Amino acid sequence: MKSSNELRTLLRSIDHKSYPAYKSLAGAYHFGSFILSIDHVQGDPFASPSSLHVEIAHKDAGFPGACYARDCSRIALQDFLTRKLSSLFEDFNFKAKGSGKSGLMSVTRCGQEVLERSACQITDTRIIARFHIGFPAFGRTINAGELEKILFDFLPRCVESCFFYRRLDAKKVENAVFLAEDQAAVREILNREGLAAFVANGSILPRKSGVSDLPLKDSIPFTSPASMERTFTLPHKGEIKGMAVPKGITLIVGGGYHGKSTLLEALQMGVYNHIAGDGREFVITDDTAVKLRAEDGRSIRNVDISLFINDLPNKKDTTSFGTPDASGSTSQAAGVIEGVEAGARLFLIDEDTSATNFMVRDDFMQQVISRKKEPITPFLERARDLYEKAGVSTILVAGSSGAFFYIADKILQMDCYRPVDITDHVKSLCKDHAAPRIQAPDFAVPDFARLLPPANRSARGSDRRGGYGGRGGRGGSDDSRREHMKVKTFGKDSFSLDKETVDMRYVEQLADSEQTNALAHLLRYGLEQVIDGKKTVRQTVQVLFDILNKQGWEPFCSSYVPCGLAKPRKQEIFACINRFRG
């Protein structure tokens, strides 16, 4: 490994040369207390900035082992360090001058959720931090003096202030780790005591705006109904009180603008831990929960939707249903089955974003249009069996139909943003009204044996010398010598592999565009290395998830791991594969 002095000498030797000479800097350099690696150098000062990473051995970093002994504490510490580094970089961003992106220093901008990211990775032996730097230039001529400022002054000061325990506020580090351990304790209680979700008293559920996930100031704190209030004892926080939502079917009702959807949105993001001060720190939901909605126009491939849709007029087989342009009802039916296949134990549904004819049919409509003429078995008639026979609970926001009152185990009314348990009152009223006719045929969970066809890669080049990963890849056998599929991410909503776009707009539990970026890398790896026409969807996702858990990001990237990936849940990997039209 070269020393930092050798990097300084090399840098000065290319001063005022044309910009591509920067590529000679690629490699690893020892800076005493840390190692700096220049992984990728941008092509010109106006291109995407260069990728670098630093590595600090645990013996030098000095963090107590308890800070990263458990997965939850390790991820919380990684998140804390990423936010700290981002804050430090702000002080030096563009302090080095030049054209284009010269002087840029950036790392992941974290949201309110605590996610496992490639920006900071804690292994058994070291801490790895990945980031971007814009290498300075005048026009397209190297400005070595400005880059020397960044690499030998700005960056070491940031690294020293961020990744060495003695330089940090130990109490803040402890608070981040302790919060994660308390959140993990609540999740363990949910599993142990048959609960689907928990919302702590005092939680702030509304968000600042449609484009900001920050808590809304001066909003009404959440208060649990007395009948649903539980007290838990956590390892660090001690006693905490709040609303415990039992497994089963829970209905959320109330007038418009009283907070029904706000509560559901908080629950759907409760599958992730949140940072202190977010207001939703202790809004904890079963981490397999899936938000369902209608998705007109999505593709469906070989999904058994016969539980909900059968006897189509065109005689199309719904036990292996496929379409490139699904209707609202067929897309939501497929979403339910795919959710069960993905291991969901809880469905979250908002009537406002659901297909009405999929959710319920009233008696009058059934009299006008007989069951023999209606291929749809509504969700109303399947929800109870989904819970009792498939183990999948439902939390449903409803505002237009009272039919769901008859199957609900718990009924909450949101009244001026405060929940009221009206279960007993509504059940007494139900006795005075005729129950909806439920005549659903026998319930049977599909066997989930659908296979994924191998990707059509015959058009891809096979004469590249770069092996797996194409040019700059790690090399490989002759069988893998083909160009890497090109990944492009369009924010949180979609990504493309070569020319095939995958629409993720309606996968509402994606919290960050970096998760979408990670899904693109996972799917690319799956298409190139895993999907062979013999594995089921479940087997394919399990292979990808196991590799990610055991080997980290490296297998899914080419020559280096970039900053800008965040780990998705297994349920989002299923959703990604199910929406890939290729």
BAMARRO-837763 format. One record per residue (C-alpha): residue number from 1; x, y, z. Coordinates in nm, 2 decimals. Last residue first. Layout:
! BAMARRO-837763
SITE  num    east   north      up
SITE  NUM       X       Y       Z
...
//
This chain:
! BAMARRO-837763
SITE  num    east   north      up
SITE  582   -3.85   -0.81   -1.88
SITE  581   -4.16   -0.66   -1.73
SITE  580   -4.02   -0.62   -1.38
SITE  579   -4.30   -0.54   -1.14
SITE  578   -4.30   -0.88   -0.96
SITE  577   -3.92   -0.86   -0.92
SITE  576   -3.94   -0.52   -0.75
SITE  575   -4.23   -0.62   -0.52
SITE  574   -4.05   -0.93   -0.41
SITE  573   -3.74   -0.72   -0.33
SITE  572   -3.97   -0.48   -0.15
SITE  571   -4.10   -0.75    0.08
SITE  570   -3.74   -0.86    0.16
SITE  569   -3.68   -0.52    0.30
SITE  568   -3.46   -0.27    0.12
SITE  567   -3.10   -0.20    0.22
SITE  566   -2.97    0.14    0.12
SITE  565   -2.73    0.22   -0.16
SITE  564   -2.58    0.56   -0.24
SITE  563   -2.20    0.54   -0.18
SITE  562   -2.06    0.30   -0.43
SITE  561   -1.91   -0.04   -0.38
SITE  560   -1.63   -0.10   -0.62
SITE  559   -1.54   -0.29   -0.94
SITE  558   -1.88   -0.42   -1.02
SITE  557   -2.16   -0.41   -0.76
SITE  556   -2.40   -0.67   -0.64
SITE  555   -2.14   -0.91   -0.49
SITE  554   -1.98   -0.63   -0.29
SITE  553   -2.29   -0.50   -0.11
SITE  552   -2.27   -0.73    0.20
SITE  551   -2.16   -1.09    0.19
SITE  550   -2.38   -1.26    0.45
SITE  549   -2.69   -1.04    0.46
SITE  548   -2.68   -0.94    0.09
SITE  547   -2.61   -1.30   -0.02
SITE  546   -2.89   -1.43    0.19
SITE  545   -3.14   -1.17    0.06
SITE  544   -3.05   -1.25   -0.30
SITE  543   -3.09   -1.63   -0.25
SITE  542   -3.41   -1.58   -0.06
SITE  541   -3.55   -1.36   -0.33
SITE  540   -3.48   -1.63   -0.59
SITE  539   -3.62   -1.91   -0.38
SITE  538   -3.94   -1.72   -0.32
SITE  537   -3.98   -1.64   -0.69
SITE  536   -3.93   -2.00   -0.78
SITE  535   -3.60   -2.13   -0.91
SITE  534   -3.56   -2.34   -1.22
SITE  533   -3.58   -2.08   -1.50
SITE  532   -3.22   -1.96   -1.43
SITE  531   -3.26   -1.65   -1.22
SITE  530   -2.94   -1.63   -1.01
SITE  529   -2.64   -1.47   -1.18
SITE  528   -2.73   -1.21   -1.45
SITE  527   -3.10   -1.15   -1.38
SITE  526   -3.05   -1.17   -1.00
SITE  525   -2.74   -0.94   -1.01
SITE  524   -2.95   -0.69   -1.21
SITE  523   -3.24   -0.73   -0.97
SITE  522   -3.01   -0.67   -0.67
SITE  521   -2.85   -0.36   -0.83
SITE  520   -3.18   -0.21   -0.92
SITE  519   -3.32   -0.28   -0.58
SITE  518   -3.02   -0.10   -0.43
SITE  517   -3.10    0.21   -0.63
SITE  516   -3.46    0.19   -0.51
SITE  515   -3.34    0.17   -0.16
SITE  514   -3.11    0.47   -0.22
SITE  513   -3.42    0.66   -0.33
SITE  512   -3.54    0.64    0.03
SITE  511   -3.84    0.52    0.23
SITE  510   -3.98    0.25    0.01
SITE  509   -4.30    0.16    0.19
SITE  508   -4.53    0.31   -0.08
SITE  507   -4.46    0.05   -0.35
SITE  506   -4.69    0.25   -0.57
SITE  505   -4.43    0.45   -0.76
SITE  504   -4.20    0.14   -0.81
SITE  503   -4.21    0.14   -1.19
SITE  502   -3.93   -0.08   -1.34
SITE  501   -3.80    0.06   -1.67
SITE  500   -3.65   -0.17   -1.93
SITE  499   -3.40    0.00   -2.16
SITE  498   -3.07   -0.12   -1.99
SITE  497   -3.20   -0.18   -1.64
SITE  496   -3.41    0.11   -1.55
SITE  495   -3.52    0.26   -1.22
SITE  494   -3.84    0.39   -1.07
SITE  493   -4.02    0.61   -0.80
SITE  492   -3.75    0.68   -0.54
SITE  491   -3.54    0.90   -0.76
SITE  490   -3.50    0.80   -1.12
SITE  489   -3.23    0.53   -1.10
SITE  488   -3.02    0.42   -1.39
SITE  487   -2.85    0.08   -1.41
SITE  486   -2.67   -0.06   -1.72
SITE  485   -2.65   -0.43   -1.75
SITE  484   -2.29   -0.55   -1.72
SITE  483   -2.13   -0.64   -2.05
SITE  482   -2.07   -1.01   -2.10
SITE  481   -1.79   -1.24   -2.00
SITE  480   -1.98   -1.46   -1.75
SITE  479   -1.95   -1.79   -1.93
SITE  478   -1.59   -1.73   -2.01
SITE  477   -1.52   -1.73   -1.64
SITE  476   -1.46   -1.42   -1.43
SITE  475   -1.31   -1.08   -1.41
SITE  474   -1.35   -0.84   -1.13
SITE  473   -1.52   -0.57   -1.33
SITE  472   -1.34   -0.26   -1.48
SITE  471   -1.50   -0.31   -1.81
SITE  470   -1.79   -0.56   -1.78
SITE  469   -1.91   -0.63   -1.43
SITE  468   -1.86   -1.00   -1.46
SITE  467   -1.58   -1.05   -1.70
SITE  466   -1.39   -0.74   -1.81
SITE  465   -1.27   -0.89   -2.13
SITE  464   -1.59   -0.82   -2.32
SITE  463   -1.68   -1.06   -2.59
SITE  462   -2.02   -1.17   -2.47
SITE  461   -2.23   -0.87   -2.58
SITE  460   -2.59   -0.87   -2.48
SITE  459   -2.85   -0.96   -2.74
SITE  458   -2.88   -1.32   -2.62
SITE  457   -2.97   -1.19   -2.27
SITE  456   -3.33   -1.30   -2.24
SITE  455   -3.37   -1.33   -1.87
SITE  454   -3.44   -1.68   -1.73
SITE  453   -3.81   -1.75   -1.66
SITE  452   -3.91   -1.71   -1.29
SITE  451   -4.09   -2.01   -1.16
SITE  450   -4.43   -2.01   -0.99
SITE  449   -4.44   -2.26   -0.70
SITE  448   -4.64   -2.03   -0.46
SITE  447   -4.87   -2.31   -0.34
SITE  446   -5.17   -2.08   -0.34
SITE  445   -5.36   -2.04   -0.01
SITE  444   -5.70   -2.20   -0.01
SITE  443   -6.04   -2.05    0.09
SITE  442   -6.36   -2.23   -0.01
SITE  441   -6.62   -2.02   -0.20
SITE  440   -6.72   -1.68   -0.07
SITE  439   -7.09   -1.64    0.02
SITE  438   -7.09   -1.34    0.25
SITE  437   -7.42   -1.17    0.27
SITE  436   -7.38   -0.84    0.45
SITE  435   -7.52   -0.83    0.80
SITE  434   -7.87   -0.70    0.85
SITE  433   -7.88   -0.41    1.09
SITE  432   -8.01   -0.39    1.45
SITE  431   -7.74   -0.63    1.58
SITE  430   -7.47   -0.42    1.41
SITE  429   -7.55   -0.14    1.64
SITE  428   -7.43   -0.34    1.94
SITE  427   -7.11   -0.42    1.75
SITE  426   -7.06   -0.05    1.68
SITE  425   -7.08    0.05    2.04
SITE  424   -6.85   -0.23    2.16
SITE  423   -6.58   -0.15    1.90
SITE  422   -6.59    0.23    1.94
SITE  421   -6.23    0.27    2.06
SITE  420   -6.15    0.64    2.02
SITE  419   -5.84    0.76    1.84
SITE  418   -5.75    1.13    1.86
SITE  417   -5.67    1.33    1.55
SITE  416   -5.99    1.54    1.58
SITE  415   -6.19    1.21    1.62
SITE  414   -6.04    0.91    1.46
SITE  413   -6.27    0.62    1.53
SITE  412   -6.11    0.28    1.60
SITE  411   -6.29   -0.05    1.54
SITE  410   -6.13   -0.37    1.67
SITE  409   -6.22   -0.73    1.57
SITE  408   -6.37   -0.63    1.24
SITE  407   -6.59   -0.86    1.03
SITE  406   -6.93   -0.70    1.08
SITE  405   -6.79   -0.34    1.08
SITE  404   -6.65   -0.40    0.73
SITE  403   -6.99   -0.37    0.57
SITE  402   -7.03   -0.01    0.70
SITE  401   -6.91    0.13    0.37
SITE  400   -6.78    0.48    0.29
SITE  399   -6.51    0.58    0.53
SITE  398   -6.27    0.29    0.57
SITE  397   -5.91    0.27    0.67
SITE  396   -5.81   -0.10    0.71
SITE  395   -5.56   -0.27    0.93
SITE  394   -5.55   -0.64    0.83
SITE  393   -5.39   -0.95    0.98
SITE  392   -5.23   -1.23    0.79
SITE  391   -5.21   -1.57    0.96
SITE  390   -5.31   -1.77    0.64
SITE  389   -5.61   -1.96    0.78
SITE  388   -5.75   -1.73    1.05
SITE  387   -5.62   -1.40    0.92
SITE  386   -5.67   -1.44    0.55
SITE  385   -5.99   -1.63    0.62
SITE  384   -6.14   -1.32    0.79
SITE  383   -6.03   -1.09    0.51
SITE  382   -6.17   -1.30    0.23
SITE  381   -6.53   -1.19    0.21
SITE  380   -6.46   -0.82    0.25
SITE  379   -6.18   -0.85    0.00
SITE  378   -6.44   -0.89   -0.27
SITE  377   -6.49   -1.21   -0.48
SITE  376   -6.47   -1.08   -0.83
SITE  375   -6.60   -1.27   -1.13
SITE  374   -6.95   -1.12   -1.12
SITE  373   -7.21   -1.27   -1.35
SITE  372   -7.28   -1.58   -1.14
SITE  371   -7.28   -1.36   -0.83
SITE  370   -7.59   -1.18   -0.96
SITE  369   -7.57   -0.82   -1.07
SITE  368   -7.88   -0.64   -0.96
SITE  367   -7.92   -0.83   -0.64
SITE  366   -7.55   -0.83   -0.56
SITE  365   -7.55   -0.45   -0.62
SITE  364   -7.83   -0.41   -0.37
SITE  363   -7.65   -0.63   -0.12
SITE  362   -7.33   -0.42   -0.12
SITE  361   -7.02   -0.52   -0.30
SITE  360   -6.68   -0.47   -0.12
SITE  359   -6.30   -0.42   -0.16
SITE  358   -6.23   -0.53   -0.52
SITE  357   -6.52   -0.33   -0.67
SITE  356   -6.39   -0.02   -0.49
SITE  355   -6.04   -0.05   -0.62
SITE  354   -5.82    0.08   -0.33
SITE  353   -5.64    0.41   -0.29
SITE  352   -5.91    0.59   -0.08
SITE  351   -6.00    0.26    0.10
SITE  350   -5.66    0.27    0.27
SITE  349   -5.52   -0.08    0.33
SITE  348   -5.24   -0.21    0.55
SITE  347   -5.18   -0.58    0.53
SITE  346   -5.00   -0.77    0.82
SITE  345   -4.81   -1.10    0.84
SITE  344   -4.64   -1.05    0.51
SITE  343   -4.42   -1.34    0.40
SITE  342   -4.35   -1.24    0.04
SITE  341   -4.59   -1.50   -0.09
SITE  340   -4.87   -1.35    0.13
SITE  339   -4.79   -1.01   -0.02
SITE  338   -4.78   -1.15   -0.37
SITE  337   -5.13   -1.29   -0.31
SITE  336   -5.26   -0.96   -0.18
SITE  335   -5.09   -0.75   -0.45
SITE  334   -5.23   -0.98   -0.72
SITE  333   -5.58   -0.90   -0.60
SITE  332   -5.49   -0.53   -0.59
SITE  331   -5.37   -0.54   -0.95
SITE  330   -5.67   -0.74   -1.07
SITE  329   -5.91   -0.49   -0.91
SITE  328   -5.74   -0.18   -1.04
SITE  327   -5.70   -0.31   -1.39
SITE  326   -5.37   -0.48   -1.50
SITE  325   -5.19   -0.38   -1.82
SITE  324   -4.91   -0.63   -1.91
SITE  323   -5.13   -0.92   -1.80
SITE  322   -5.07   -1.26   -1.63
SITE  321   -5.29   -1.50   -1.43
SITE  320   -5.18   -1.85   -1.34
SITE  319   -5.48   -1.96   -1.13
SITE  318   -5.68   -1.69   -1.31
SITE  317   -5.70   -1.88   -1.64
SITE  316   -5.87   -1.66   -1.90
SITE  315   -6.21   -1.78   -2.00
SITE  314   -6.28   -1.45   -2.18
SITE  313   -6.58   -1.39   -1.95
SITE  312   -6.36   -1.44   -1.64
SITE  311   -6.47   -1.73   -1.42
SITE  310   -6.25   -1.63   -1.12
SITE  309   -6.11   -1.33   -0.94
SITE  308   -6.05   -1.31   -0.56
SITE  307   -5.91   -1.64   -0.45
SITE  306   -5.84   -1.72   -0.82
SITE  305   -5.55   -1.46   -0.81
SITE  304   -5.28   -1.72   -0.88
SITE  303   -5.00   -1.51   -1.02
SITE  302   -4.83   -1.60   -1.34
SITE  301   -4.70   -1.25   -1.43
SITE  300   -4.87   -0.92   -1.35
SITE  299   -4.77   -0.59   -1.51
SITE  298   -4.89   -0.26   -1.37
SITE  297   -5.15   -0.05   -1.56
SITE  296   -5.38    0.04   -1.27
SITE  295   -5.21   -0.01   -0.94
SITE  294   -5.47   -0.05   -0.67
SITE  293   -5.33   -0.04   -0.31
SITE  292   -5.17   -0.26   -0.05
SITE  291   -4.93   -0.16    0.22
SITE  290   -4.73   -0.46    0.33
SITE  289   -4.63   -0.54    0.69
SITE  288   -4.33   -0.77    0.74
SITE  287   -4.17   -0.54    1.01
SITE  286   -4.48   -0.57    1.24
SITE  285   -4.53   -0.20    1.31
SITE  284   -4.36    0.03    1.56
SITE  283   -4.46    0.39    1.61
SITE  282   -4.21    0.44    1.89
SITE  281   -3.97    0.69    1.73
SITE  280   -4.26    0.85    1.53
SITE  279   -4.21    1.20    1.66
SITE  278   -3.89    1.24    1.46
SITE  277   -3.70    1.38    1.75
SITE  276   -3.48    1.07    1.79
SITE  275   -3.44    0.88    1.47
SITE  274   -3.69    0.63    1.33
SITE  273   -3.69    0.25    1.31
SITE  272   -3.85    0.10    1.00
SITE  271   -4.17   -0.11    0.97
SITE  270   -4.34    0.19    1.13
SITE  269   -4.35    0.35    0.79
SITE  268   -4.68    0.18    0.71
SITE  267   -4.80    0.26    1.07
SITE  266   -4.74    0.64    1.03
SITE  265   -4.92    0.63    0.69
SITE  264   -5.22    0.45    0.86
SITE  263   -5.24    0.71    1.13
SITE  262   -5.23    1.00    0.88
SITE  261   -5.49    0.82    0.67
SITE  260   -5.74    0.83    0.95
SITE  259   -5.65    1.17    1.08
SITE  258   -5.97    1.37    1.13
SITE  257   -5.96    1.53    0.78
SITE  256   -6.28    1.34    0.66
SITE  255   -6.49    1.19    0.93
SITE  254   -6.40    0.87    1.11
SITE  253   -6.30    0.51    1.06
SITE  252   -6.00    0.28    1.13
SITE  251   -6.09   -0.09    1.12
SITE  250   -5.87   -0.36    1.28
SITE  249   -5.89   -0.72    1.16
SITE  248   -5.68   -0.97    1.35
SITE  247   -5.35   -0.91    1.54
SITE  246   -5.39   -0.67    1.83
SITE  245   -5.31   -0.30    1.80
SITE  244   -5.13   -0.18    2.12
SITE  243   -5.19    0.19    2.19
SITE  242   -4.93    0.35    2.41
SITE  241   -4.74    0.35    2.73
SITE  240   -4.36    0.34    2.79
SITE  239   -4.19    0.22    3.10
SITE  238   -3.81    0.22    3.11
SITE  237   -3.62    0.41    2.84
SITE  236   -3.32    0.18    2.85
SITE  235   -3.42   -0.18    2.86
SITE  234   -3.79   -0.12    2.78
SITE  233   -4.08   -0.19    3.01
SITE  232   -4.41   -0.20    2.82
SITE  231   -4.74   -0.04    2.93
SITE  230   -5.06   -0.11    2.72
SITE  229   -5.35    0.11    2.62
SITE  228   -5.62   -0.05    2.41
SITE  227   -5.92    0.01    2.64
SITE  226   -5.79    0.35    2.75
SITE  225   -5.78    0.48    2.40
SITE  224   -5.42    0.58    2.32
SITE  223   -5.31    0.95    2.29
SITE  222   -5.12    1.08    2.00
SITE  221   -4.99    1.44    2.02
SITE  220   -5.19    1.71    1.85
SITE  219   -4.97    1.91    1.60
SITE  218   -4.79    2.23    1.70
SITE  217   -4.50    2.16    1.46
SITE  216   -4.55    1.89    1.19
SITE  215   -4.28    1.62    1.21
SITE  214   -4.02    1.62    0.92
SITE  213   -4.11    1.40    0.62
SITE  212   -4.11    1.70    0.39
SITE  211   -4.26    1.70    0.04
SITE  210   -4.62    1.65    0.12
SITE  209   -4.58    1.88    0.42
SITE  208   -4.47    1.89    0.79
SITE  207   -4.57    1.54    0.87
SITE  206   -4.86    1.43    1.10
SITE  205   -4.79    1.15    1.35
SITE  204   -4.63    1.31    1.66
SITE  203   -4.61    1.04    1.92
SITE  202   -4.71    1.15    2.27
SITE  201   -4.85    0.81    2.37
SITE  200   -4.67    0.54    2.19
SITE  199   -4.82    0.36    1.88
SITE  198   -4.78   -0.02    1.87
SITE  197   -4.85   -0.26    1.59
SITE  196   -4.96   -0.61    1.50
SITE  195   -4.97   -0.77    1.84
SITE  194   -4.96   -1.14    1.94
SITE  193   -4.77   -1.10    2.26
SITE  192   -4.43   -1.24    2.17
SITE  191   -4.40   -1.09    1.82
SITE  190   -4.51   -0.74    1.93
SITE  189   -4.29   -0.77    2.24
SITE  188   -3.98   -0.85    2.02
SITE  187   -4.06   -0.54    1.81
SITE  186   -4.08   -0.33    2.12
SITE  185   -3.74   -0.45    2.23
SITE  184   -3.59   -0.37    1.89
SITE  183   -3.72   -0.01    1.94
SITE  182   -3.55    0.00    2.28
SITE  181   -3.22   -0.13    2.13
SITE  180   -3.24    0.14    1.86
SITE  179   -3.30    0.41    2.12
SITE  178   -3.00    0.28    2.32
SITE  177   -2.77    0.30    2.02
SITE  176   -2.87    0.66    1.93
SITE  175   -2.86    0.77    2.30
SITE  174   -2.51    0.61    2.35
SITE  173   -2.36    0.80    2.05
SITE  172   -2.51    1.12    2.18
SITE  171   -2.38    1.06    2.53
SITE  170   -2.03    0.98    2.40
SITE  169   -2.00    1.32    2.23
SITE  168   -1.74    1.24    1.97
SITE  167   -1.37    1.30    1.95
SITE  166   -1.27    1.01    2.17
SITE  165   -1.49    0.78    1.96
SITE  164   -1.29    0.84    1.64
SITE  163   -1.49    0.82    1.33
SITE  162   -1.64    1.16    1.30
SITE  161   -1.40    1.43    1.41
SITE  160   -1.09    1.25    1.28
SITE  159   -1.26    1.17    0.95
SITE  158   -1.38    1.53    0.90
SITE  157   -1.03    1.68    0.98
SITE  156   -0.87    1.42    0.75
SITE  155   -1.10    1.52    0.47
SITE  154   -1.05    1.90    0.49
SITE  153   -0.67    1.90    0.52
SITE  152   -0.48    1.64    0.32
SITE  151   -0.74    1.52    0.07
SITE  150   -0.94    1.84    0.03
SITE  149   -0.65    2.09    0.03
SITE  148   -0.45    1.86   -0.20
SITE  147   -0.75    1.87   -0.44
SITE  146   -0.72    2.25   -0.45
SITE  145   -0.35    2.24   -0.52
SITE  144   -0.38    1.97   -0.79
SITE  143   -0.60    2.19   -1.02
SITE  142   -0.61    1.96   -1.32
SITE  141   -0.71    2.13   -1.65
SITE  140   -1.06    2.07   -1.79
SITE  139   -1.18    2.42   -1.71
SITE  138   -0.97    2.50   -1.41
SITE  137   -1.01    2.17   -1.22
SITE  136   -1.11    2.03   -0.88
SITE  135   -1.19    1.67   -0.81
SITE  134   -1.55    1.66   -0.70
SITE  133   -1.56    1.43   -0.40
SITE  132   -1.81    1.15   -0.32
SITE  131   -1.85    0.94   -0.01
SITE  130   -1.80    0.59    0.14
SITE  129   -1.72    0.52    0.50
SITE  128   -1.58    0.18    0.61
SITE  127   -1.54    0.10    0.98
SITE  126   -1.32   -0.19    1.08
SITE  125   -1.26   -0.55    1.19
SITE  124   -1.59   -0.72    1.24
SITE  123   -1.76   -0.49    0.99
SITE  122   -1.92   -0.15    1.03
SITE  121   -2.05   -0.01    0.70
SITE  120   -2.11    0.36    0.63
SITE  119   -2.23    0.50    0.30
SITE  118   -2.34    0.15    0.19
SITE  117   -2.66    0.20    0.39
SITE  116   -2.86    0.02    0.66
SITE  115   -3.16    0.24    0.72
SITE  114   -3.27    0.45    1.02
SITE  113   -3.58    0.65    0.90
SITE  112   -3.61    1.02    0.92
SITE  111   -3.42    1.09    0.60
SITE  110   -3.04    1.05    0.55
SITE  109   -2.85    1.26    0.30
SITE  108   -2.58    1.03    0.18
SITE  107   -2.23    1.17    0.14
SITE  106   -2.10    1.48   -0.03
SITE  105   -1.79    1.69   -0.08
SITE  104   -1.80    1.91   -0.39
SITE  103   -1.47    2.10   -0.45
SITE  102   -1.49    2.10   -0.83
SITE  101   -1.84    2.00   -0.95
SITE  100   -1.82    2.22   -1.26
SITE   99   -1.52    2.45   -1.25
SITE   98   -1.29    2.52   -0.97
SITE   97   -1.26    2.61   -0.60
SITE   96   -1.20    2.41   -0.28
SITE   95   -1.44    2.54   -0.02
SITE   94   -1.71    2.37   -0.23
SITE   93   -1.84    2.17    0.07
SITE   92   -1.61    2.22    0.37
SITE   91   -1.87    2.30    0.64
SITE   90   -2.13    2.08    0.48
SITE   89   -1.89    1.78    0.50
SITE   88   -1.91    1.79    0.88
SITE   87   -2.29    1.75    0.87
SITE   86   -2.28    1.47    0.62
SITE   85   -2.01    1.30    0.84
SITE   84   -2.23    1.32    1.15
SITE   83   -2.54    1.19    0.96
SITE   82   -2.33    0.89    0.84
SITE   81   -2.19    0.83    1.18
SITE   80   -2.54    0.82    1.34
SITE   79   -2.67    0.59    1.07
SITE   78   -2.37    0.35    1.12
SITE   77   -2.43    0.36    1.49
SITE   76   -2.80    0.28    1.45
SITE   75   -2.72   -0.01    1.21
SITE   74   -2.47   -0.15    1.46
SITE   73   -2.72   -0.11    1.75
SITE   72   -3.00   -0.30    1.56
SITE   71   -2.76   -0.57    1.43
SITE   70   -2.63   -0.64    1.78
SITE   69   -2.27   -0.59    1.90
SITE   68   -2.22   -0.25    1.74
SITE   67   -2.22   -0.01    2.03
SITE   66   -2.14   -0.29    2.28
SITE   65   -1.79   -0.32    2.13
SITE   64   -1.70    0.02    2.26
SITE   63   -1.59    0.25    1.98
SITE   62   -1.21    0.31    1.97
SITE   61   -1.17    0.41    1.61
SITE   60   -0.80    0.30    1.62
SITE   59   -0.85   -0.05    1.75
SITE   58   -1.17   -0.07    1.54
SITE   57   -0.96   -0.02    1.22
SITE   56   -1.06    0.29    1.01
SITE   55   -1.13    0.25    0.64
SITE   54   -1.19    0.55    0.41
SITE   53   -1.38    0.55    0.08
SITE   52   -1.38    0.74   -0.25
SITE   51   -1.61    0.79   -0.54
SITE   50   -1.54    1.08   -0.79
SITE   49   -1.82    1.32   -0.87
SITE   48   -2.07    1.27   -1.15
SITE   47   -1.95    1.46   -1.46
SITE   46   -1.88    1.83   -1.49
SITE   45   -1.52    1.82   -1.37
SITE   44   -1.44    1.55   -1.63
SITE   43   -1.42    1.17   -1.64
SITE   42   -1.48    1.11   -1.27
SITE   41   -1.23    0.91   -1.08
SITE   40   -1.34    0.58   -0.92
SITE   39   -1.22    0.39   -0.62
SITE   38   -0.98    0.64   -0.45
SITE   37   -0.90    0.46   -0.13
SITE   36   -0.80    0.63    0.20
SITE   35   -0.67    0.43    0.49
SITE   34   -0.70    0.56    0.84
SITE   33   -0.49    0.65    1.15
SITE   32   -0.16    0.68    0.96
SITE   31   -0.28    0.81    0.62
SITE   30   -0.21    0.49    0.42
SITE   29   -0.31    0.52    0.06
SITE   28   -0.53    0.29   -0.16
SITE   27   -0.57    0.31   -0.54
SITE   26   -0.68    0.54   -0.82
SITE   25   -0.45    0.85   -0.85
SITE   24   -0.36    0.77   -1.21
SITE   23   -0.72    0.86   -1.30
SITE   22   -0.65    1.22   -1.24
SITE   21   -0.46    1.23   -1.57
SITE   20   -0.80    1.24   -1.74
SITE   19   -0.82    1.61   -1.65
SITE   18   -0.55    1.74   -1.87
SITE   17   -0.23    1.83   -1.69
SITE   16   -0.20    2.14   -1.48
SITE   15   -0.08    1.95   -1.17
SITE   14    0.00    1.58   -1.26
SITE   13    0.33    1.56   -1.06
SITE   12    0.17    1.74   -0.76
SITE   11   -0.08    1.46   -0.72
SITE   10    0.18    1.19   -0.75
SITE    9    0.39    1.35   -0.48
SITE    8    0.09    1.40   -0.25
SITE    7   -0.02    1.04   -0.30
SITE    6    0.34    0.92   -0.23
SITE    5    0.33    1.12    0.09
SITE    4    0.00    0.95    0.19
SITE    3    0.17    0.62    0.17
SITE    2    0.12    0.35   -0.09
SITE    1    0.00    0.00    0.00
//
